[in-house]
Amino acid sequence: MTEKWYYSDGDQPFGPISFEDVSAKIRQATRDQHLVWKEGMADWQNAREAFEFASIFVAPPPISRNKSIASSAPVTLDLSITQNKHRHPWRRYFARIFDLYLFVMFGSFGIGLIFSGLFDNSIQKQNDALLNIVMVAAYVPVEAFCLYAFGATIGKALYKIKLTREGGGIAFHDGFKRAFAVWLRGMGAGIPIITLFTLISGYNTLKSKGVTTWDAKYGWNISHGVIKPIGWIGILFAWVIVGGVLLFFISLGSR
């Protein structure tokens, strides 16, 4: 079934109409503000920020007077380069894994101090899988609080990933809904086999559509800053620190 859209140029909404009709109205309108909405979207969105309408706003660079046109053949724009340029799925993945490592590492240490029996050698193997699932789930409210209080997590800050919401700041319940959706749809609730398939599905969606299902549903915009060489050194150093602390905790548990 063809998706039905609603369109507004600031005066009144039109719809439901087809994607082609919305595209035609955008091309004919003289205003810069083109609001679009369809079922499943949390709120109206500027068409310039919606990946479905990205091709409408792609314009060729100005022609220099010092350059002659060698051929009258039409120029084909490679939109895939424009659309794939700022998605960075691997940067987002490593930022999340970094955050999870930190949380699980320090969380496990705290649990071990309070409930030392969980890490007895006799029952540790039985608890490992369940503990990992519980810790990944427990990170959901922690991530929500970080987004609400700081606008980012440690991993996202290191990888220069910025999250913003359309129409305002980040409330705790906004961060919680996104973190929960990532936990369920992106991380497969922390269940190892399911996680593999959900990660692959999320990667393919991000590469093909330019936005994940949860970000599109809840109106999140993700931007990526330029990581300079010193930035990569800092990130590598952070991973070394995490690995060193992790090895230290492992050595304590093996004694």
C-alpha positions as CSV (number, residue, x, y, z in Angstrom):
1,M,0.0,0.0,0.0
2,T,1.3,3.4,-0.9
3,E,2.2,5.6,2.0
4,K,-0.1,8.6,2.5
5,W,1.4,11.9,3.5
6,Y,0.2,15.3,4.9
7,Y,1.8,18.5,3.8
8,S,1.7,22.1,5.1
9,D,3.5,25.2,3.9
10,G,2.7,27.0,7.1
11,D,-1.0,27.9,6.4
12,Q,-3.0,24.7,6.4
13,P,-2.4,21.0,6.1
14,F,-3.2,19.1,2.9
15,G,-3.8,15.3,2.8
16,P,-3.8,12.5,2.8
17,I,-1.9,12.7,-0.5
18,S,0.8,10.6,-2.2
19,F,4.5,11.1,-1.9
20,E,4.6,12.4,-5.5
21,D,2.0,15.0,-4.8
22,V,3.9,16.2,-1.7
23,S,7.1,16.4,-3.8
24,A,5.3,18.5,-6.4
25,K,3.9,20.9,-3.8
26,I,7.4,21.4,-2.3
27,R,8.8,22.2,-5.8
28,Q,6.0,24.7,-6.5
29,A,6.1,26.4,-3.1
30,T,8.1,29.6,-2.7
31,R,8.6,29.2,1.1
32,D,11.5,27.5,2.8
33,Q,9.3,25.8,5.4
34,H,7.8,22.6,4.2
35,L,6.2,20.5,6.9
36,V,5.4,16.8,6.3
37,W,3.9,14.1,8.3
38,K,2.8,10.5,7.9
39,E,1.5,7.8,10.2
40,G,4.2,6.6,12.6
41,M,6.0,10.0,12.9
42,A,5.9,11.6,16.3
43,D,5.3,15.1,15.0
44,W,5.5,17.3,11.8
45,Q,9.0,17.4,10.3
46,N,10.7,19.8,8.0
47,A,11.0,18.1,4.6
48,R,14.6,19.3,4.4
49,E,15.4,17.1,7.4
50,A,13.4,14.0,6.2
51,F,15.5,11.5,4.3
52,E,12.6,10.6,2.0
53,F,12.7,14.1,0.4
54,A,16.5,14.5,0.4
55,S,16.8,14.3,-3.4
56,I,14.4,17.3,-3.8
57,F,16.8,19.7,-2.1
58,V,20.1,18.4,-3.7
59,A,21.5,21.2,-5.9
60,P,24.5,21.1,-8.2
61,P,27.5,23.4,-7.4
62,P,27.6,26.8,-9.3
63,I,29.4,26.7,-12.6
64,S,32.6,28.7,-12.7
65,R,33.0,31.2,-15.5
66,N,36.5,30.0,-16.0
67,K,35.4,26.5,-16.9
68,S,33.8,25.5,-20.2
69,I,31.1,22.9,-20.5
70,A,32.7,20.0,-22.4
71,S,29.4,18.2,-23.2
72,S,25.7,19.0,-23.2
73,A,24.9,15.6,-21.8
74,P,22.8,15.7,-18.6
75,V,24.8,15.4,-15.3
76,T,23.8,12.5,-13.1
77,L,24.1,13.3,-9.3
78,D,25.2,10.4,-7.2
79,L,22.7,10.8,-4.3
80,S,24.0,7.8,-2.5
81,I,27.2,9.6,-1.7
82,T,25.3,12.6,-0.3
83,Q,22.9,10.5,1.7
84,N,25.5,8.0,3.1
85,K,28.1,10.7,4.0
86,H,26.9,11.4,7.5
87,R,25.4,8.1,8.8
88,H,28.5,6.6,10.4
89,P,26.9,3.3,11.7
90,W,30.2,1.9,13.0
91,R,31.0,5.1,14.9
92,R,27.6,4.9,16.6
93,Y,28.1,1.2,17.3
94,F,31.5,1.6,19.0
95,A,30.2,4.6,21.0
96,R,27.4,2.4,22.4
97,I,29.7,-0.5,23.1
98,F,32.1,1.8,24.9
99,D,29.2,3.1,27.1
100,L,28.0,-0.5,27.8
101,Y,31.5,-1.6,28.7
102,L,31.9,1.2,31.2
103,F,28.4,0.6,32.7
104,V,28.8,-3.2,33.0
105,M,32.3,-3.0,34.4
106,F,31.5,-0.6,37.2
107,G,28.0,-2.0,37.7
108,S,29.4,-5.5,38.1
109,F,32.0,-4.2,40.5
110,G,29.3,-2.5,42.6
111,I,27.0,-5.6,42.6
112,G,30.0,-7.8,43.5
113,L,30.6,-5.6,46.6
114,I,27.0,-5.9,47.7
115,F,26.2,-9.5,46.5
116,S,29.5,-11.2,46.6
117,G,27.9,-14.6,46.3
118,L,26.9,-14.0,42.7
119,F,30.5,-14.3,41.7
120,D,31.4,-17.5,43.5
121,N,33.2,-19.8,41.1
122,S,30.6,-22.6,41.7
123,I,27.7,-20.5,40.4
124,Q,29.4,-17.8,38.4
125,K,29.0,-19.5,35.0
126,Q,25.3,-20.0,35.6
127,N,24.8,-16.3,36.4
128,D,27.0,-14.8,33.7
129,A,24.6,-14.9,30.8
130,L,21.6,-13.7,32.9
131,L,23.7,-11.0,34.5
132,N,24.8,-9.7,31.1
133,I,21.1,-9.5,29.9
134,V,20.1,-7.7,33.1
135,M,23.0,-5.2,32.9
136,V,22.2,-4.3,29.3
137,A,18.6,-3.7,30.3
138,A,19.6,-1.7,33.4
139,Y,21.6,0.7,31.2
140,V,18.4,2.0,29.6
141,P,17.4,4.4,32.4
142,V,21.1,5.4,32.8
143,E,21.4,6.4,29.2
144,A,18.1,8.2,29.4
145,F,19.4,10.2,32.4
146,C,22.7,11.0,30.5
147,L,20.7,12.3,27.5
148,Y,18.4,14.3,29.7
149,A,21.2,15.8,32.0
150,F,24.1,16.2,29.6
151,G,22.7,15.7,26.1
152,A,25.1,12.8,25.4
153,T,26.9,9.8,27.0
154,I,30.6,9.4,27.5
155,G,30.9,7.2,24.4
156,K,28.9,9.6,22.2
157,A,31.0,12.6,23.5
158,L,34.2,10.7,22.6
159,Y,33.0,9.9,19.1
160,K,31.5,13.4,18.7
161,I,27.9,12.2,18.2
162,K,25.2,14.7,19.0
163,L,21.6,13.9,19.6
164,T,18.8,16.5,19.2
165,R,15.1,16.4,19.1
166,E,12.8,18.2,16.8
167,G,11.0,21.1,18.5
168,G,12.9,21.3,21.8
169,G,15.2,19.9,24.4
170,I,15.5,16.3,25.7
171,A,13.2,15.3,28.5
172,F,13.9,12.2,30.6
173,H,10.9,10.3,29.1
174,D,12.2,11.2,25.6
175,G,15.6,9.8,26.3
176,F,14.0,6.7,28.0
177,K,11.8,5.9,25.0
178,R,14.8,6.1,22.6
179,A,17.1,4.1,24.9
180,F,14.3,1.5,25.4
181,A,13.8,1.2,21.6
182,V,17.6,0.8,21.0
183,W,17.7,-1.8,23.7
184,L,14.8,-3.8,22.2
185,R,15.1,-3.2,18.4
186,G,18.8,-2.5,18.2
187,M,20.3,-4.7,20.9
188,G,17.7,-7.5,20.9
189,A,17.1,-7.1,24.6
190,G,20.7,-8.2,25.2
191,I,20.0,-11.8,24.2
192,P,23.2,-13.0,22.3
193,I,21.7,-14.7,19.2
194,I,18.9,-12.2,18.8
195,T,21.3,-9.3,19.2
196,L,23.2,-10.4,16.1
197,F,20.2,-10.2,13.9
198,T,18.9,-6.9,15.3
199,L,22.3,-5.3,14.9
200,I,22.4,-6.4,11.3
201,S,18.9,-5.2,10.7
202,G,19.6,-1.8,12.3
203,Y,22.8,-1.4,10.3
204,N,21.1,-2.2,7.0
205,T,18.2,0.2,7.8
206,L,20.6,3.0,8.6
207,K,22.7,2.5,5.5
208,S,19.7,2.3,3.1
209,K,17.3,4.9,4.6
210,G,19.7,7.2,6.5
211,V,17.9,6.9,9.8
212,T,17.1,4.1,12.2
213,T,13.5,3.1,12.9
214,W,13.5,4.5,16.5
215,D,15.0,7.9,15.5
216,A,12.5,8.3,12.7
217,K,9.6,7.3,15.0
218,Y,10.5,9.6,17.9
219,G,11.9,12.5,15.9
220,W,15.6,12.4,16.8
221,N,18.3,14.0,14.7
222,I,21.8,12.6,14.8
223,S,24.8,14.7,13.8
224,H,28.5,13.7,13.7
225,G,31.4,16.0,14.4
226,V,34.7,15.7,12.6
227,I,37.1,13.5,14.6
228,K,40.6,15.0,14.3
229,P,43.7,12.8,14.7
230,I,44.1,13.8,18.3
231,G,40.5,12.7,18.8
232,W,41.3,9.2,17.7
233,I,44.3,9.1,20.0
234,G,42.1,10.2,22.8
235,I,39.6,7.5,22.0
236,L,42.3,4.8,21.8
237,F,43.6,6.0,25.1
238,A,40.2,5.7,26.6
239,W,39.8,2.1,25.4
240,V,43.2,1.3,26.9
241,I,42.1,2.7,30.2
242,V,38.9,0.7,30.1
243,G,40.8,-2.5,29.1
244,G,43.3,-2.0,32.0
245,V,40.6,-1.4,34.6
246,L,38.7,-4.5,33.2
247,L,41.8,-6.7,33.5
248,F,42.3,-5.4,37.0
249,F,38.8,-6.4,38.0
250,I,39.3,-9.8,36.4
251,S,42.5,-10.4,38.2
252,L,40.8,-9.6,41.5
253,G,38.0,-12.0,40.8
254,S,40.4,-14.8,39.9
255,R,42.2,-14.6,43.3
